[in-house]
């Protein structure tokens, strides 16, 4: 009996499996803002918060098709979830659908997508070039954002540079590890938007 207890104590704990269930009908009733932009517990983000990345990607895909809503941000978010889940080829294909037209890309979105794809493709030189192009985007003179309560938010320019620099800093890591908010890859001072 004592041997059995010692063996049980010596075994590593089973990793907890997140609850990745959701009510599809309920999700399909949400409008795009409720489904896509209501953090942290609304829409697909509830699955993301639980570590259910593949399930979140499938839910986004299902919602897009059901609603016939193919906004580029939905492709971006599905691509990110697929990258978190290790579905690299699918992630790259989706991210390629999220490019903006040259005249509407005032914040360097396309450079961010280029850099993300470069990281997923393991092309470090392309990532460095995307970082340099993003750094060269001038800040708009009227750069201002507000929270839902109306208070001002200070934005660090250029947008998404912290993520691309995290990819460079943590080149040997997975997308999930490099993009996540850990101190080694994404430094808190890089993310400040007070």
ZAZAKOL-751413 format. One line per field, with one value per residue: residue number from 1; x, y, z of N, C-alpha, C in turn. Coordinates in nm, 2 decimals. Layout:
% residues N
resi <- c(NUM,...) .
nc1 <- c(X,...) .
nc2 <- c(Y,...) .
nc3 <- c(Z,...) .
cac1 <- c(X,...) .
cac2 <- c(Y,...) .
cac3 <- c(Z,...) .
cc1 <- c(X,...) .
cc2 <- c(Y,...) .
cc3 <- c(Z,...) .
This chain:
% residues 194
resi <- c(1,2,3,4,5,6,7,8,9,10,11,12,13,14,15,16,17,18,19,20,21,22,23,24,25,26,27,28,29,30,31,32,33,34,35,36,37,38,39,40,41,42,43,44,45,46,47,48,49,50,51,52,53,54,55,56,57,58,59,60,61,62,63,64,65,66,67,68,69,70,71,72,73,74,75,76,77,78,79,80,81,82,83,84,85,86,87,88,89,90,91,92,93,94,95,96,97,98,99,100,101,102,103,104,105,106,107,108,109,110,111,112,113,114,115,116,117,118,119,120,121,122,123,124,125,126,127,128,129,130,131,132,133,134,135,136,137,138,139,140,141,142,143,144,145,146,147,148,149,150,151,152,153,154,155,156,157,158,159,160,161,162,163,164,165,166,167,168,169,170,171,172,173,174,175,176,177,178,179,180,181,182,183,184,185,186,187,188,189,190,191,192,193,194) .
nc1 <- c(0.08,0.19,0.39,0.24,0.12,0.35,0.44,0.23,0.25,0.49,0.45,0.40,0.17,-0.14,-0.19,-0.42,-0.71,-0.86,-1.20,-1.35,-1.60,-1.89,-2.18,-2.30,-2.52,-2.59,-2.36,-2.37,-2.57,-2.47,-2.37,-2.11,-1.94,-2.00,-1.92,-1.66,-1.51,-1.54,-1.38,-1.29,-1.45,-1.64,-1.79,-1.57,-1.34,-1.36,-1.31,-1.04,-0.93,-0.94,-0.75,-0.82,-0.74,-0.76,-1.03,-1.14,-1.05,-1.20,-1.46,-1.46,-1.43,-1.67,-1.86,-1.80,-1.87,-2.14,-2.25,-2.18,-1.97,-1.69,-1.48,-1.16,-1.03,-1.14,-1.03,-0.77,-0.78,-0.87,-0.65,-0.45,-0.53,-0.51,-0.24,-0.15,-0.25,-0.07,-0.11,0.03,0.05,-0.22,-0.27,-0.10,-0.21,-0.46,-0.38,-0.27,-0.50,-0.57,-0.45,-0.44,-0.56,-0.31,-0.37,-0.53,-0.38,-0.26,-0.13,0.06,-0.02,0.01,0.28,0.31,0.16,0.32,0.56,0.46,0.39,0.65,0.78,0.63,0.70,0.96,1.15,1.39,1.52,1.33,1.15,1.30,1.32,1.05,1.01,1.18,1.05,0.81,0.89,0.95,0.71,0.55,0.41,0.07,-0.04,-0.27,-0.29,-0.48,-0.67,-0.95,-1.09,-1.37,-1.50,-1.45,-1.21,-0.87,-0.63,-0.30,-0.10,0.14,0.37,0.52,0.21,0.18,0.45,0.57,0.50,0.62,0.89,0.90,0.88,1.13,1.30,1.25,1.30,1.35,1.13,0.79,0.51,0.30,0.44,0.61,0.44,0.28,0.21,0.46,0.74,0.99,0.97,0.76,0.80,0.68,0.71,0.71,0.45,0.29,0.01,-0.12) .
nc2 <- c(-0.12,0.13,0.15,0.19,0.43,0.59,0.56,0.68,0.94,1.01,1.03,1.26,1.52,1.50,1.69,1.95,1.94,2.17,2.30,2.29,2.33,2.48,2.68,2.65,2.75,2.97,3.13,3.18,3.36,3.60,3.94,4.08,4.25,4.16,3.90,3.90,4.12,4.14,4.12,3.96,3.74,3.70,3.58,3.41,3.46,3.36,3.09,3.11,3.22,3.00,2.84,2.69,2.67,2.56,2.50,2.75,2.86,2.70,2.77,3.05,3.02,2.88,3.07,3.28,3.17,3.11,3.36,3.48,3.67,3.81,3.97,4.11,4.10,3.89,3.67,3.72,3.67,3.41,3.29,3.35,3.20,2.94,2.94,2.95,2.69,2.54,2.49,2.56,2.59,2.64,2.87,3.06,3.07,3.19,3.43,3.56,3.64,3.86,4.10,4.45,4.70,4.91,5.18,5.20,5.11,5.26,5.23,5.04,4.78,4.57,4.52,4.42,4.18,4.06,4.02,3.84,3.62,3.57,3.49,3.25,3.11,3.07,3.25,3.44,3.67,3.79,3.86,4.05,4.25,4.32,4.43,4.65,4.80,4.84,5.00,5.23,5.36,5.66,5.82,5.91,6.25,6.29,6.08,5.91,5.73,5.60,5.45,5.24,5.37,5.63,5.75,5.85,5.67,5.60,5.53,5.32,5.37,5.23,5.05,4.71,4.66,4.56,4.29,4.19,4.23,4.07,3.82,3.82,3.84,3.60,3.39,3.11,3.00,2.87,3.00,3.05,3.07,3.29,3.50,3.53,3.70,3.69,3.77,3.73,3.74,3.93,4.22,4.40,4.68,4.73,4.69,4.88,5.08,5.30) .
nc3 <- c(0.00,0.08,-0.11,-0.34,-0.29,-0.28,-0.54,-0.68,-0.58,-0.70,-0.97,-1.24,-1.23,-1.41,-1.70,-1.70,-1.89,-2.09,-2.09,-2.37,-2.48,-2.63,-2.70,-3.01,-3.15,-3.00,-3.03,-3.30,-3.31,-3.24,-3.32,-3.53,-3.37,-3.11,-3.13,-3.22,-3.10,-2.82,-2.55,-2.23,-2.24,-2.43,-2.73,-2.96,-2.82,-2.56,-2.58,-2.66,-2.43,-2.26,-2.37,-2.59,-2.87,-3.14,-3.15,-3.12,-3.36,-3.54,-3.47,-3.54,-3.82,-3.87,-3.79,-3.97,-4.22,-4.18,-4.14,-4.37,-4.37,-4.44,-4.33,-4.32,-4.06,-3.93,-4.07,-3.99,-3.71,-3.70,-3.83,-3.64,-3.43,-3.54,-3.58,-3.31,-3.24,-3.37,-3.64,-3.89,-4.18,-4.25,-4.10,-4.22,-4.48,-4.41,-4.30,-4.52,-4.64,-4.51,-4.58,-4.63,-4.87,-5.04,-5.02,-4.79,-4.58,-4.35,-4.11,-4.12,-4.12,-4.32,-4.31,-4.06,-4.09,-4.29,-4.14,-3.94,-4.10,-4.20,-3.96,-3.91,-4.14,-4.08,-4.17,-4.11,-4.21,-4.37,-4.17,-4.03,-4.22,-4.24,-3.99,-4.00,-4.21,-4.08,-3.87,-4.00,-4.06,-4.04,-3.75,-3.73,-3.71,-3.57,-3.38,-3.17,-2.93,-2.76,-2.46,-2.38,-2.18,-2.24,-2.17,-2.24,-2.44,-2.44,-2.72,-2.83,-3.08,-3.37,-3.43,-3.34,-3.35,-3.12,-3.12,-3.35,-3.28,-3.06,-3.18,-3.31,-3.09,-2.96,-3.14,-3.16,-3.04,-3.03,-3.21,-3.03,-2.79,-2.84,-2.92,-2.70,-2.39,-2.24,-2.02,-2.14,-2.41,-2.51,-2.38,-2.10,-2.11,-2.38,-2.45,-2.33,-2.32,-2.20) .
cac1 <- c(0.00,0.28,0.46,0.14,0.11,0.48,0.44,0.13,0.31,0.61,0.40,0.37,0.03,-0.20,-0.22,-0.56,-0.77,-0.96,-1.33,-1.36,-1.74,-1.96,-2.31,-2.28,-2.64,-2.57,-2.25,-2.41,-2.67,-2.40,-2.32,-1.96,-1.88,-2.02,-1.85,-1.51,-1.45,-1.58,-1.29,-1.22,-1.54,-1.74,-1.76,-1.46,-1.23,-1.38,-1.23,-0.90,-0.89,-0.93,-0.65,-0.89,-0.71,-0.81,-1.17,-1.17,-1.04,-1.31,-1.57,-1.45,-1.46,-1.81,-1.93,-1.78,-1.95,-2.28,-2.29,-2.12,-1.90,-1.55,-1.39,-1.02,-0.99,-1.18,-0.92,-0.65,-0.80,-0.87,-0.51,-0.37,-0.57,-0.45,-0.09,-0.14,-0.27,0.04,-0.16,0.10,0.01,-0.35,-0.25,-0.04,-0.31,-0.56,-0.32,-0.26,-0.63,-0.60,-0.38,-0.52,-0.51,-0.21,-0.42,-0.60,-0.29,-0.18,-0.06,0.16,-0.08,0.06,0.42,0.28,0.12,0.44,0.65,0.40,0.41,0.79,0.80,0.57,0.77,1.09,1.24,1.43,1.56,1.20,1.10,1.38,1.28,0.92,1.03,1.24,0.95,0.71,0.95,0.96,0.58,0.54,0.29,-0.02,-0.05,-0.39,-0.30,-0.56,-0.77,-1.02,-1.15,-1.51,-1.55,-1.41,-1.07,-0.77,-0.54,-0.17,-0.07,0.29,0.38,0.42,0.13,0.22,0.59,0.61,0.48,0.73,1.01,0.89,0.92,1.28,1.36,1.22,1.30,1.35,1.01,0.67,0.43,0.23,0.53,0.67,0.34,0.21,0.25,0.55,0.84,1.11,0.94,0.69,0.83,0.57,0.73,0.68,0.31,0.22,-0.08,-0.20) .
cac2 <- c(0.00,0.24,0.16,0.24,0.58,0.66,0.57,0.78,1.08,1.04,1.05,1.40,1.55,1.50,1.82,1.98,1.96,2.28,2.27,2.36,2.33,2.61,2.67,2.70,2.83,3.10,3.20,3.23,3.47,3.72,4.02,4.07,4.31,4.07,3.77,3.92,4.23,4.15,4.04,3.83,3.62,3.70,3.52,3.32,3.48,3.28,2.97,3.15,3.24,2.87,2.76,2.61,2.75,2.50,2.51,2.89,2.88,2.64,2.86,3.17,2.97,2.85,3.20,3.36,3.10,3.12,3.50,3.53,3.78,3.78,4.08,4.06,4.08,3.75,3.59,3.74,3.61,3.26,3.26,3.35,3.08,2.83,2.94,2.90,2.55,2.47,2.46,2.67,2.62,2.70,3.00,3.14,3.09,3.28,3.56,3.62,3.70,3.98,4.22,4.57,4.77,5.00,5.32,5.20,5.07,5.38,5.20,4.94,4.65,4.47,4.49,4.33,4.05,4.01,3.97,3.73,3.51,3.54,3.41,3.12,3.04,3.05,3.33,3.55,3.79,3.86,3.92,4.17,4.35,4.37,4.51,4.78,4.87,4.89,5.11,5.35,5.42,5.78,5.83,6.01,6.36,6.28,5.95,5.91,5.63,5.61,5.33,5.24,5.47,5.76,5.79,5.84,5.56,5.63,5.42,5.31,5.36,5.18,4.94,4.57,4.64,4.48,4.15,4.14,4.23,3.95,3.71,3.83,3.81,3.46,3.32,2.96,2.95,2.85,3.12,3.07,3.12,3.42,3.60,3.54,3.81,3.66,3.87,3.71,3.77,4.06,4.29,4.49,4.82,4.73,4.68,4.98,5.16,5.37) .
cac3 <- c(0.00,0.09,-0.24,-0.44,-0.26,-0.32,-0.69,-0.72,-0.55,-0.78,-1.10,-1.26,-1.24,-1.54,-1.74,-1.70,-2.02,-2.08,-2.13,-2.50,-2.53,-2.64,-2.77,-3.14,-3.19,-2.93,-3.09,-3.44,-3.30,-3.20,-3.43,-3.54,-3.26,-2.99,-3.16,-3.24,-3.03,-2.68,-2.46,-2.27,-2.22,-2.53,-2.86,-2.97,-2.72,-2.44,-2.61,-2.66,-2.29,-2.20,-2.44,-2.69,-3.00,-3.26,-3.14,-3.15,-3.51,-3.61,-3.44,-3.63,-3.95,-3.88,-3.78,-4.10,-4.32,-4.15,-4.15,-4.49,-4.33,-4.46,-4.30,-4.30,-3.92,-3.90,-4.12,-3.90,-3.58,-3.73,-3.86,-3.52,-3.35,-3.60,-3.54,-3.17,-3.23,-3.44,-3.77,-3.95,-4.32,-4.25,-4.04,-4.32,-4.58,-4.36,-4.28,-4.65,-4.68,-4.43,-4.62,-4.67,-4.99,-5.01,-4.98,-4.66,-4.48,-4.29,-3.98,-4.13,-4.10,-4.41,-4.26,-3.94,-4.15,-4.35,-4.03,-3.88,-4.20,-4.20,-3.85,-3.93,-4.24,-4.03,-4.26,-4.02,-4.29,-4.41,-4.04,-4.00,-4.32,-4.20,-3.87,-4.05,-4.28,-3.99,-3.79,-4.09,-4.08,-3.95,-3.67,-3.77,-3.62,-3.48,-3.31,-3.04,-2.91,-2.63,-2.41,-2.39,-2.09,-2.30,-2.13,-2.35,-2.43,-2.51,-2.81,-2.86,-3.23,-3.45,-3.38,-3.36,-3.35,-3.00,-3.15,-3.44,-3.20,-2.98,-3.27,-3.33,-2.96,-2.93,-3.27,-3.15,-2.98,-3.11,-3.23,-2.91,-2.69,-2.88,-2.93,-2.57,-2.31,-2.13,-2.01,-2.22,-2.55,-2.51,-2.26,-2.05,-2.15,-2.52,-2.46,-2.26,-2.40,-2.10) .
cc1 <- c(0.09,0.35,0.36,0.13,0.23,0.48,0.34,0.18,0.42,0.57,0.37,0.22,-0.02,-0.22,-0.37,-0.60,-0.87,-1.10,-1.35,-1.50,-1.79,-2.09,-2.31,-2.40,-2.63,-2.47,-2.29,-2.51,-2.60,-2.37,-2.17,-1.89,-1.88,-1.93,-1.70,-1.44,-1.49,-1.49,-1.33,-1.32,-1.64,-1.70,-1.65,-1.35,-1.24,-1.30,-1.08,-0.85,-0.87,-0.82,-0.70,-0.87,-0.77,-0.97,-1.21,-1.16,-1.15,-1.44,-1.57,-1.48,-1.61,-1.89,-1.92,-1.87,-2.10,-2.33,-2.25,-2.05,-1.75,-1.46,-1.25,-0.98,-1.03,-1.08,-0.80,-0.67,-0.81,-0.73,-0.43,-0.41,-0.51,-0.30,-0.07,-0.16,-0.17,0.00,-0.10,0.06,-0.13,-0.35,-0.20,-0.14,-0.42,-0.50,-0.30,-0.39,-0.66,-0.52,-0.48,-0.47,-0.41,-0.26,-0.49,-0.51,-0.20,-0.10,0.04,0.11,-0.01,0.21,0.41,0.25,0.24,0.54,0.59,0.42,0.56,0.83,0.75,0.64,0.92,1.19,1.28,1.46,1.43,1.14,1.17,1.34,1.14,0.93,1.08,1.13,0.84,0.76,0.95,0.82,0.57,0.40,0.20,-0.02,-0.16,-0.40,-0.36,-0.65,-0.83,-1.08,-1.30,-1.57,-1.51,-1.28,-0.97,-0.68,-0.41,-0.13,0.08,0.29,0.52,0.34,0.19,0.37,0.64,0.60,0.59,0.86,1.01,0.93,1.07,1.35,1.36,1.21,1.29,1.22,0.90,0.60,0.36,0.32,0.58,0.57,0.27,0.28,0.35,0.67,0.96,1.09,0.88,0.71,0.72,0.59,0.70,0.53,0.23,0.14,-0.17,-0.24) .
cc2 <- c(0.13,0.26,0.22,0.39,0.65,0.67,0.68,0.93,1.11,1.07,1.20,1.41,1.55,1.65,1.84,2.00,2.07,2.24,2.36,2.36,2.47,2.58,2.73,2.79,2.97,3.19,3.26,3.34,3.60,3.80,4.02,4.13,4.22,3.95,3.79,4.02,4.24,4.06,4.05,3.72,3.62,3.63,3.42,3.34,3.40,3.15,3.00,3.16,3.11,2.78,2.67,2.67,2.69,2.51,2.65,2.92,2.82,2.72,2.98,3.13,2.95,2.98,3.28,3.30,3.12,3.26,3.56,3.66,3.75,3.90,4.03,4.03,3.94,3.65,3.60,3.66,3.46,3.22,3.25,3.23,2.95,2.82,2.90,2.75,2.47,2.43,2.57,2.70,2.68,2.84,3.10,3.17,3.19,3.42,3.63,3.68,3.82,4.10,4.33,4.63,4.87,5.13,5.32,5.15,5.18,5.35,5.09,4.80,4.54,4.43,4.39,4.19,3.99,3.95,3.85,3.61,3.47,3.45,3.27,3.04,3.02,3.13,3.45,3.68,3.86,3.92,4.05,4.28,4.41,4.46,4.65,4.86,4.92,5.01,5.24,5.42,5.54,5.77,5.94,6.13,6.36,6.14,5.96,5.80,5.65,5.47,5.34,5.34,5.62,5.82,5.76,5.72,5.61,5.51,5.43,5.28,5.30,5.06,4.81,4.55,4.55,4.33,4.11,4.14,4.11,3.82,3.70,3.79,3.66,3.37,3.17,2.91,2.93,2.99,3.15,3.13,3.26,3.53,3.63,3.65,3.77,3.76,3.85,3.76,3.91,4.13,4.39,4.63,4.84,4.74,4.79,5.07,5.24,5.50) .
cc3 <- c(0.00,-0.04,-0.34,-0.41,-0.30,-0.47,-0.74,-0.70,-0.65,-0.93,-1.12,-1.27,-1.38,-1.58,-1.75,-1.85,-2.01,-2.13,-2.26,-2.56,-2.54,-2.71,-2.90,-3.18,-3.12,-2.99,-3.23,-3.43,-3.27,-3.33,-3.43,-3.42,-3.14,-3.01,-3.16,-3.15,-2.88,-2.59,-2.32,-2.27,-2.33,-2.66,-2.86,-2.87,-2.59,-2.46,-2.60,-2.51,-2.22,-2.27,-2.54,-2.83,-3.12,-3.26,-3.17,-3.30,-3.58,-3.59,-3.53,-3.77,-3.97,-3.88,-3.92,-4.21,-4.30,-4.18,-4.29,-4.47,-4.34,-4.44,-4.27,-4.16,-3.88,-3.95,-4.03,-3.77,-3.60,-3.75,-3.73,-3.43,-3.41,-3.58,-3.40,-3.16,-3.31,-3.59,-3.86,-4.09,-4.33,-4.20,-4.15,-4.43,-4.54,-4.35,-4.41,-4.70,-4.60,-4.47,-4.66,-4.80,-4.95,-4.96,-4.84,-4.55,-4.43,-4.17,-4.00,-4.11,-4.19,-4.37,-4.14,-3.99,-4.22,-4.25,-3.97,-3.97,-4.20,-4.08,-3.86,-4.03,-4.20,-4.12,-4.18,-4.09,-4.33,-4.28,-4.02,-4.09,-4.28,-4.08,-3.91,-4.12,-4.18,-3.91,-3.87,-4.11,-3.99,-3.87,-3.72,-3.67,-3.53,-3.42,-3.18,-3.04,-2.77,-2.59,-2.41,-2.29,-2.13,-2.26,-2.24,-2.33,-2.51,-2.59,-2.84,-3.01,-3.26,-3.39,-3.42,-3.36,-3.23,-3.04,-3.25,-3.37,-3.11,-3.06,-3.29,-3.20,-2.93,-3.05,-3.26,-3.09,-3.08,-3.12,-3.09,-2.80,-2.72,-2.88,-2.79,-2.49,-2.20,-2.13,-2.10,-2.36,-2.57,-2.38,-2.22,-2.11,-2.30,-2.54,-2.40,-2.35,-2.31,-2.16) .
